[in-house]
Amino acid sequence: MSGALKAVTDEGLAGEMAFVCHKLTPATDAALRSGAIDFVIVTAARDVASRTVEVLVELASGARTAVDDCTVPFAIHVPESL
């Protein structure tokens, strides 16, 4: 992440292209506030792992025959929400 953010900042591309991150960290928070990042999509690893296990159990038990729908909670952070 820091390499991409550094490249966008160093080349003056902030605001010239959409830049999306997938984890809210102190660095991405600061970049979001400065306008270098457009938004951050956050999914908790625990939620993804838990939902994955639930679906696998459903498949193994026959309660589900295909994975055509599997939603995990997520949050979208934009500069205005900080």
C-alpha positions in Angstrom: 0.0 0.0 0.0 2.6 2.5 0.9 4.4 2.1 -2.4 1.2 2.9 -4.4 0.4 5.8 -2.1 3.9 7.2 -2.4 3.8 6.9 -6.2 0.5 8.8 -6.4 1.7 11.5 -4.1 5.2 11.8 -5.6 3.8 12.0 -9.2 1.2 14.6 -8.2 -1.6 12.2 -9.3 -3.8 12.7 -6.2 -7.2 13.8 -7.4 -6.3 12.9 -11.0 -7.3 9.3 -10.7 -9.6 7.3 -8.4 -7.6 5.7 -5.5 -9.3 3.1 -3.3 -7.7 1.3 -0.4 -9.0 -1.7 1.5 -7.7 -1.2 5.0 -8.0 1.8 7.3 -4.6 2.5 8.9 -3.0 5.6 10.2 -1.4 6.1 6.8 -4.6 5.6 4.8 -6.5 7.7 7.3 -4.0 10.6 6.7 -4.1 10.1 3.0 -7.9 10.1 3.0 -8.0 13.3 4.9 -5.5 15.0 2.6 -7.4 13.9 -0.6 -4.7 11.5 -1.9 -7.2 8.6 -1.4 -10.8 8.8 -2.5 -12.3 6.2 -0.2 -11.4 3.1 1.9 -13.4 -0.1 1.9 -13.0 -1.9 5.2 -13.9 -5.6 5.8 -13.1 -7.2 9.1 -11.0 -10.4 8.5 -12.9 -12.1 11.4 -16.2 -11.4 9.6 -15.0 -12.8 6.3 -13.5 -15.9 7.9 -16.7 -16.5 10.0 -19.0 -16.1 6.9 -16.7 -18.4 4.9 -16.9 -21.1 7.5 -20.7 -20.7 7.7 -21.1 -21.2 4.0 -18.7 -24.2 4.0 -20.8 -25.8 6.8 -24.0 -25.2 4.9 -22.5 -26.7 1.7 -21.2 -29.8 3.6 -24.5 -30.4 5.4 -26.5 -30.0 2.2 -28.3 -26.9 3.4 -26.8 -25.0 0.5 -26.0 -26.5 -2.9 -24.2 -23.6 -4.4 -22.5 -20.3 -3.5 -24.6 -17.9 -5.5 -24.8 -15.3 -2.7 -22.5 -14.6 0.2 -22.4 -11.2 1.8 -20.0 -10.0 4.4 -20.3 -6.8 6.3 -18.2 -3.8 5.1 -17.8 -0.1 5.7 -16.9 2.6 3.3 -14.9 5.6 4.7 -14.8 8.9 2.7 -13.1 12.1 3.8 -16.5 13.5 4.9 -17.1 10.6 7.3 -13.9 11.2 9.3 
